[in-house]
Amino acid sequence: MEICFAPMEGVTTAIYRRLHRQFFPGVDRYYIPFFSPTPDRLFTPRQLGELLAEHNRGVPVVPQILTRSGGDFLWAARGLKEMGYEEVNLNLGCPSGTVFAKGKGAGLLLHPDRVDALLEEIFRQTPLKVSVKTRLGVRDPGELSRLLEIYNRYPLSELIVHARTRTEMYRPGVHQEAFALALEQSRAPVCCNGDLFSLEDCRKLEARFPTARGLMLGRGLAANPALARQLRGGGPPEKEELLAFHTALREAYREEYGPQNGMRRMKELWRYMACLFEGGDRLAGKIARTTDCVQFDFLVEQAFQERALLPSPQGFR
């Protein structure tokens, strides 16, 4: 079964992806956090920093587009093809209030007819393979049935199902029966996403849904960067390699963004990685509150010296 790293804004940057691949191999595909085409249809320097091949060398990546416009999607897809991409993902799952209000991401799911029209326009001219990442609907998991009817009209390369509705955001618990429905009815291969925090979570889902193409891991893999390796039969993270990974990432961010902004990016990662340490809730709180680079580095050093690693992440469910 394939293992995919979910796109996580502020966490799975190009720098992070390269170093994660170096220290903890095992992920089949990394999905780049979404970008929205600009009104003037130009790739911004920030977007190019994530998308260009030189920033993803040796890393299997799939870009993700957030839009409600078929024309904008096709413009971006043509640009991505020129960069060497063969596949792109359409985001129909982002539950953010700002995105939802603009009728993008999960906001499009309010209007299945608009989803249908968007996909029809895309598939008339797309130069790339197109996969879709979807939620089950806006309010009711039963909305997935109607969405599957629409998705099945088009030759999606993959359907990634996040088994929550938009209103459920990231609340604990997913509708696993939705995976069963998607696997039964989807013409496209299905990848399962949601509440896969530990090796046990992933093994249970693999056993229950052996025909799924893959698992998409987000917060669980950000918390435990060795999780994909464990799913391949390897061992859990060791403190020494976790520290080496952290040090390399910290230095790369410091060099790219400066000490203060580099620290802010590391703090975003520690929202998840703290869950792998004993007393992770308290540790995450301390790191979140600090605004001083020296204090941040001290807290991290103290954590690695004094806190035990847990068998699996705890505290962010």
C-alpha positions in Angstrom: 0.0 0.0 0.0 1.4 3.4 -0.9 2.2 6.0 1.7 1.6 9.7 1.0 2.5 12.7 3.0 -0.4 15.1 3.2 0.1 18.8 2.3 0.4 20.7 5.6 0.6 24.5 5.2 3.6 25.9 7.2 5.0 22.4 7.9 5.7 20.4 4.7 7.8 23.0 3.0 10.3 22.2 0.2 13.1 22.3 2.8 11.2 20.0 5.1 10.4 17.6 2.3 14.0 17.3 1.2 15.3 16.7 4.7 12.5 14.3 5.7 13.3 12.3 2.6 17.0 12.2 3.5 16.6 11.2 7.1 13.4 9.2 7.1 12.8 7.5 3.7 9.6 5.5 3.1 7.1 8.0 1.7 6.0 7.3 -1.9 4.6 10.8 -2.6 4.7 14.2 -0.9 1.8 16.5 -1.7 2.9 20.1 -1.9 0.6 22.5 0.1 -1.9 24.1 -2.2 -1.5 27.2 -4.2 -4.2 29.4 -5.7 -3.6 30.8 -9.2 -3.2 34.6 -9.0 -5.6 37.0 -10.9 -2.8 37.9 -13.3 -1.9 34.2 -13.8 1.7 34.4 -12.8 3.5 32.0 -10.5 4.7 34.0 -7.5 8.3 33.7 -6.2 6.9 31.9 -3.1 5.0 29.4 -5.3 8.1 28.8 -7.4 10.1 28.2 -4.3 7.9 25.2 -3.6 7.2 24.0 -7.1 10.4 24.2 -9.2 12.4 21.0 -9.8 15.6 22.3 -8.2 13.7 22.7 -4.9 12.4 19.2 -5.0 15.4 17.2 -6.3 15.1 13.6 -5.4 11.7 14.0 -3.8 8.5 12.6 -5.5 6.1 15.4 -5.3 2.5 16.2 -6.5 1.4 19.9 -6.5 -2.0 20.8 -5.3 -4.3 23.5 -6.7 -7.0 25.4 -4.9 -9.5 27.1 -7.2 -13.1 27.2 -8.3 -12.1 28.3 -11.8 -11.5 25.8 -14.6 -9.6 28.3 -16.6 -7.3 29.1 -13.7 -6.8 25.4 -13.1 -5.9 24.7 -16.7 -3.5 27.7 -16.8 -1.7 26.4 -13.7 -1.7 22.8 -15.0 0.0 23.9 -18.3 2.6 25.8 -16.3 3.2 22.8 -14.1 3.6 20.6 -17.2 6.4 22.9 -18.4 8.1 22.5 -15.0 8.1 18.7 -15.6 5.1 17.5 -13.6 2.9 14.7 -14.8 0.1 14.9 -12.2 -1.7 17.5 -10.2 -4.2 17.4 -7.3 -7.4 19.4 -7.0 -8.2 20.4 -3.5 -11.9 19.9 -2.6 -11.2 19.3 1.1 -9.7 22.4 2.7 -12.2 23.4 5.5 -10.7 26.8 6.4 -13.3 29.5 7.0 -11.6 31.9 4.6 -11.3 29.2 1.8 -14.9 28.0 2.4 -16.3 31.5 2.2 -14.7 32.0 -1.2 -16.4 28.8 -2.5 -13.1 27.0 -2.8 -11.8 23.7 -1.2 -14.7 22.2 0.8 -16.7 25.3 0.0 -17.3 23.9 -3.5 -19.0 20.8 -2.1 -21.9 23.0 -1.1 -22.8 23.0 -4.9 -22.2 19.5 -6.4 -23.3 20.9 -9.8 -20.4 23.4 -9.7 -18.0 20.5 -8.9 -19.4 18.7 -11.9 -19.0 21.8 -14.2 -15.4 22.4 -12.9 -14.3 18.8 -13.5 -16.0 18.8 -17.0 -14.0 21.9 -18.0 -10.8 20.6 -16.5 -11.0 17.2 -18.2 -11.8 18.7 -21.6 -8.3 20.2 -21.8 -6.0 19.1 -18.9 -2.4 18.3 -20.0 -1.8 16.4 -16.7 -3.3 13.5 -14.8 -5.7 14.9 -12.2 -6.5 13.5 -8.8 -9.0 14.9 -6.3 -8.7 15.3 -2.5 -12.2 15.5 -1.1 -14.1 15.7 2.1 -17.4 13.7 2.5 -19.5 16.8 2.1 -20.3 19.9 4.0 -22.6 18.8 6.8 -23.6 15.1 6.3 -21.4 12.2 5.5 -24.2 10.9 3.2 -23.3 13.7 0.8 -20.4 11.5 -0.4 -22.8 9.3 -2.5 -23.8 12.3 -4.7 -20.1 13.4 -5.0 -19.0 9.9 -6.0 -21.6 9.9 -8.8 -19.9 13.1 -10.1 -16.3 11.9 -9.6 -17.1 8.7 -11.5 -17.9 10.7 -14.6 -14.2 11.6 -15.0 -11.0 9.7 -15.3 -9.4 10.7 -12.0 -6.0 9.3 -11.4 -6.9 8.9 -7.8 -9.5 9.9 -5.2 -8.2 10.9 -1.8 -10.9 10.7 0.8 -10.7 12.6 4.0 -13.4 10.9 6.0 -14.9 14.0 7.7 -17.4 16.6 6.6 -16.4 20.2 6.4 -18.3 21.2 9.6 -16.4 18.5 11.5 -13.1 20.2 10.6 -10.4 18.0 12.4 -12.5 16.8 15.4 -11.5 13.4 16.6 -13.1 10.5 14.8 -13.6 9.8 11.1 -16.4 8.0 9.2 -14.7 4.8 8.2 -17.8 3.6 6.5 -17.1 6.3 4.0 -13.9 4.5 3.0 -16.0 1.4 2.4 -18.4 3.3 0.2 -15.7 4.9 -1.8 -13.8 1.7 -2.3 -17.0 0.0 -3.4 -18.2 2.7 -5.8 -15.3 4.8 -7.0 -13.9 4.1 -10.5 -10.6 5.8 -9.4 -8.2 4.2 -7.0 -8.9 5.4 -3.4 -6.4 6.7 -0.9 -7.6 6.9 2.7 -6.9 10.0 4.9 -7.9 11.0 8.4 -7.0 10.1 12.0 -3.9 8.0 11.0 -1.7 9.0 14.0 0.1 5.8 14.9 1.4 2.5 13.4 -1.6 0.8 15.0 -4.1 3.2 13.4 -2.5 2.5 10.0 -2.3 -1.3 10.4 -6.0 -1.4 11.4 -7.0 0.5 8.3 -4.9 -1.6 6.0 -6.4 -4.7 7.4 -10.0 -3.4 7.1 -9.5 -1.9 3.6 -6.9 -4.0 1.8 -8.0 -2.8 -1.6 -7.2 0.8 -0.9 -4.3 2.1 -3.0 -2.8 4.0 -0.2 -2.8 5.9 3.0 -2.3 9.7 3.3 -0.7 10.7 6.6 -0.6 14.2 7.9 -0.4 15.1 11.6 0.8 11.6 12.6 3.7 11.7 10.2 4.6 15.3 11.2 4.7 14.1 14.8 6.6 10.9 14.1 8.7 11.4 11.0 9.7 7.7 11.1 6.1 6.5 10.7 6.4 5.7 7.0 9.5 3.7 7.8 7.8 1.8 10.5 5.0 0.9 8.0 7.7 -0.5 5.7 8.9 -2.8 8.6 11.6 -0.5 10.0 12.1 0.8 13.5 10.7 3.8 15.4 12.6 7.0 15.6 15.7 7.2 17.7 16.6 10.3 19.6 19.9 10.7 17.8 18.4 10.7 14.3 15.5 12.8 15.4 17.9 15.4 16.8 20.0 15.3 13.7 16.9 15.8 11.5 15.8 18.7 13.7 19.2 20.3 13.7 19.5 20.1 9.9 16.0 21.6 9.5 16.7 24.3 12.1 19.9 25.4 10.3 18.3 25.3 6.9 15.4 27.5 8.0 17.8 29.8 9.8 19.8 30.2 6.6 16.8 30.7 4.4 14.6 32.9 6.5 16.8 34.3 9.3 16.9 33.4 13.0 13.5 34.7 14.0 11.4 33.6 11.0 13.3 30.3 10.9 12.3 29.8 14.6 8.6 30.5 13.8 8.6 27.8 11.1 10.2 25.3 13.6 7.6 26.3 16.2 4.8 25.3 13.7 6.4 21.8 13.4 6.7 21.5 17.2 2.9 21.7 17.5 3.0 18.1 16.3 6.5 16.8 17.1 6.1 17.7 20.8 3.4 14.9 20.9 6.2 12.3 20.5 7.8 13.4 23.8 6.8 12.6 27.4 4.9 15.6 28.7 4.4 16.8 25.2 1.4 19.1 26.0 3.5 21.1 28.4 6.4 21.1 26.1 4.3 22.3 23.1 2.9 25.1 25.3 6.3 26.3 26.4 7.7 26.3 22.8 4.6 28.1 21.5 4.9 30.9 24.0 8.6 31.6 23.5 9.6 34.5 21.2 13.3 34.2 21.8 15.6 32.1 19.6 18.0 31.3 22.5 15.1 30.2 24.7 13.7 28.1 21.9 17.0 26.3 21.3 17.3 25.8 25.1 13.8 24.2 25.3 14.5 21.9 22.4 17.9 20.8 23.8 16.3 20.2 27.2 13.5 18.1 25.6 16.0 15.9 23.8 18.2 15.5 26.9 15.5 15.0 29.6 12.3 13.7 28.0 11.6 10.2 26.8 10.2 9.4 23.4 6.8 7.8 23.4 5.9 4.7 21.4 3.4 6.8 19.4 2.4 10.5 19.4 -0.1 11.5 22.1 -2.1 14.7 22.8 -3.3 16.2 19.5 -6.3 14.0 18.7 
